[in-house]
Amino acid sequence: MHCLPALQFDWIHDLSLGTAALLVFATLAVFALLRGLLKMLWNTLGLCLAGFVAFWIWQHDLPPHSLPWIAPVAGFVVTLLLLRFAVRGLLPAPSDSESSGTGGKSGLSRLFTLLFSLIPTSAVCFLGALLLRHAGSLAEIQSFAQPDRTSDSAAFFSQLKQRIDELLPADWFHSVDPLTTQLRLDLAKLIVTADDPPPKAIPVLETGDIRELILADPELRQLAREGRYAEILRDPRLDRLLENDNLREVLRNTDL
């Protein structure tokens, strides 16, 4: 029993000074790699989180009746600064000796870096697809309301939204951006065209209680006349309208 520790640690005596130095260097390299990957991941996710905060503020019109872009931009900057201070506290800046170190990365470390970078890259791609899809939803409403005056950019974003929905399940986006569900989009289309409905919307608006429900709010009617589609889409009064089971059933059975 007393010889067991010696048996366990006999290999230490066989190490040369060069091998020990290589082990120490490899250990430090692994820690530096993990530290760099963690910092890259945190910075990228922080950028995505700041973008989502700005998007959420814009979605909910906070504070109400303010300039459209002031609050989202302020939310983005404040969130980014707070996260930057947090990451500096968790991951302090490297010293001069660390930053001046040389030595290329091995093939294995490069592969590990590439695989690990897929996480923030996926987050950035999803956020980009989310914003493009939201812009496409607004363009879809505009194209429905003004088919003869649809701009090239509106047509482009509307088609881009269709391509995104073909590639990715729409439910992935609805949990983050509930303003672009199909029922809400169809309701917004009916609101903006209620005064002069296209042929596809006439059967729905011929239903008396549905038409009265859609035309009941003068503020929504004014937004529709002014072409303020983004404000209509994020207006909380649409949530109350969609609580009507009859309206929801009609919208489900209507292809606008």
SULRA-V71970 format. One record per pair of residues at least 4 apart in sequence whose C-alpha atoms are under 8 Angstrom apart, sorted by the first residue. I is the first residue (numbers start at 0). J is the second residue. If there is no record, write none. Layout:
i=I j=J
i=I j=J
This chain:
i=2 j=6
i=3 j=7
i=4 j=8
i=5 j=9
i=8 j=12
i=9 j=13
i=10 j=14
i=14 j=18
i=14 j=19
i=15 j=19
i=16 j=20
i=17 j=21
i=18 j=22
i=19 j=23
i=20 j=24
i=21 j=25
i=22 j=26
i=23 j=27
i=24 j=28
i=25 j=29
i=26 j=30
i=27 j=31
i=28 j=32
i=29 j=33
i=30 j=34
i=31 j=35
i=32 j=36
i=32 j=108
i=33 j=37
i=34 j=38
i=34 j=90
i=35 j=39
i=36 j=40
i=36 j=112
i=36 j=115
i=36 j=116
i=37 j=41
i=38 j=42
i=38 j=86
i=38 j=90
i=39 j=43
i=39 j=116
i=40 j=44
i=40 j=116
i=40 j=118
i=40 j=119
i=41 j=45
i=41 j=86
i=42 j=46
i=42 j=83
i=42 j=86
i=43 j=47
i=43 j=119
i=43 j=120
i=43 j=123
i=44 j=48
i=44 j=119
i=44 j=122
i=44 j=123
i=45 j=49
i=45 j=79
i=45 j=82
i=45 j=83
i=46 j=50
i=46 j=79
i=47 j=51
i=47 j=122
i=47 j=123
i=47 j=126
i=48 j=52
i=48 j=78
i=49 j=53
i=49 j=74
i=49 j=75
i=49 j=76
i=49 j=78
i=49 j=79
i=50 j=54
i=50 j=75
i=50 j=126
i=51 j=55
i=51 j=126
i=52 j=56
i=52 j=71
i=52 j=74
i=52 j=75
i=52 j=78
i=53 j=57
i=53 j=70
i=53 j=71
i=53 j=72
i=53 j=73
i=53 j=74
i=53 j=75
i=54 j=58
i=54 j=71
i=55 j=59
i=56 j=60
i=56 j=61
i=56 j=70
i=56 j=71
i=56 j=74
i=57 j=61
i=57 j=67
i=57 j=68
i=57 j=70
i=57 j=71
i=58 j=178
i=58 j=233
i=59 j=233
i=60 j=64
i=60 j=65
i=60 j=67
i=60 j=233
i=61 j=65
i=61 j=70
i=62 j=70
i=65 j=69
i=65 j=70
i=66 j=70
i=67 j=71
i=68 j=72
i=69 j=73
i=70 j=74
i=71 j=75
i=72 j=76
i=73 j=77
i=74 j=78
i=75 j=79
i=76 j=80
i=77 j=81
i=78 j=82
i=79 j=83
i=80 j=84
i=81 j=85
i=82 j=86
i=83 j=87
i=84 j=88
i=85 j=89
i=86 j=90
i=86 j=91
i=87 j=91
i=87 j=92
i=93 j=97
i=93 j=98
i=94 j=98
i=95 j=99
i=96 j=100
i=104 j=108
i=104 j=109
i=105 j=109
i=106 j=110
i=107 j=111
i=108 j=112
i=109 j=113
i=110 j=114
i=111 j=115
i=112 j=116
i=113 j=117
i=116 j=120
i=117 j=121
i=118 j=122
i=119 j=123
i=120 j=124
i=121 j=125
i=122 j=126
i=123 j=127
i=124 j=128
i=125 j=129
i=126 j=130
i=127 j=131
i=128 j=132
i=128 j=163
i=129 j=133
i=129 j=172
i=129 j=176
i=130 j=134
i=131 j=135
i=131 j=156
i=131 j=159
i=131 j=160
i=132 j=136
i=132 j=156
i=132 j=159
i=132 j=160
i=132 j=163
i=133 j=137
i=133 j=160
i=133 j=176
i=133 j=179
i=134 j=138
i=134 j=156
i=134 j=157
i=135 j=139
i=135 j=153
i=135 j=156
i=135 j=157
i=135 j=158
i=135 j=159
i=135 j=160
i=136 j=140
i=136 j=157
i=136 j=160
i=136 j=179
i=136 j=184
i=137 j=141
i=137 j=228
i=137 j=229
i=138 j=142
i=138 j=153
i=138 j=154
i=138 j=156
i=138 j=157
i=139 j=143
i=139 j=153
i=139 j=154
i=139 j=157
i=140 j=144
i=140 j=184
i=140 j=187
i=140 j=188
i=140 j=228
i=141 j=145
i=141 j=146
i=141 j=149
i=141 j=153
i=141 j=228
i=142 j=146
i=142 j=148
i=142 j=149
i=142 j=153
i=142 j=154
i=143 j=188
i=144 j=188
i=144 j=191
i=144 j=192
i=145 j=149
i=149 j=153
i=149 j=154
i=150 j=154
i=151 j=155
i=152 j=156
i=153 j=157
i=154 j=158
i=155 j=159
i=156 j=160
i=157 j=161
i=158 j=162
i=159 j=163
i=160 j=164
i=161 j=165
i=162 j=166
i=163 j=167
i=164 j=168
i=164 j=169
i=167 j=171
i=168 j=172
i=169 j=173
i=170 j=174
i=171 j=175
i=172 j=176
i=172 j=177
i=173 j=177
i=173 j=178
i=173 j=179
i=173 j=180
i=178 j=183
i=178 j=184
i=178 j=232
i=178 j=233
i=179 j=183
i=179 j=184
i=180 j=184
i=181 j=185
i=182 j=186
i=182 j=241
i=182 j=247
i=182 j=250
i=182 j=251
i=183 j=187
i=183 j=232
i=183 j=237
i=183 j=241
i=184 j=188
i=184 j=232
i=185 j=189
i=185 j=250
i=185 j=255
i=186 j=190
i=186 j=237
i=186 j=250
i=187 j=191
i=187 j=228
i=187 j=231
i=187 j=232
i=188 j=192
i=188 j=255
i=189 j=193
i=189 j=196
i=189 j=200
i=189 j=204
i=189 j=213
i=190 j=213
i=190 j=214
i=190 j=219
i=190 j=220
i=190 j=223
i=191 j=220
i=191 j=223
i=191 j=224
i=191 j=226
i=191 j=228
i=192 j=196
i=192 j=197
i=192 j=223
i=193 j=204
i=193 j=210
i=193 j=213
i=193 j=214
i=196 j=200
i=196 j=201
i=197 j=201
i=198 j=202
i=199 j=254
i=199 j=255
i=200 j=204
i=200 j=255
i=201 j=205
i=202 j=206
i=203 j=209
i=203 j=210
i=203 j=249
i=203 j=253
i=204 j=209
i=204 j=210
i=205 j=209
i=205 j=210
i=206 j=210
i=207 j=211
i=208 j=212
i=209 j=213
i=209 j=246
i=210 j=214
i=211 j=215
i=212 j=240
i=213 j=240
i=214 j=220
i=216 j=220
i=217 j=221
i=218 j=222
i=219 j=223
i=219 j=231
i=220 j=224
i=221 j=225
i=222 j=226
i=222 j=227
i=222 j=228
i=222 j=230
i=222 j=231
i=223 j=227
i=223 j=228
i=223 j=231
i=227 j=231
i=228 j=232
i=229 j=233
i=230 j=234
i=231 j=237
i=232 j=237
i=233 j=237
i=234 j=238
i=235 j=239
i=236 j=240
i=237 j=241
i=238 j=242
i=239 j=243
i=240 j=246
i=241 j=246
i=241 j=247
i=242 j=247
i=243 j=247
i=244 j=248
i=245 j=249
i=246 j=250
i=247 j=251
i=248 j=252
i=249 j=253
i=250 j=254
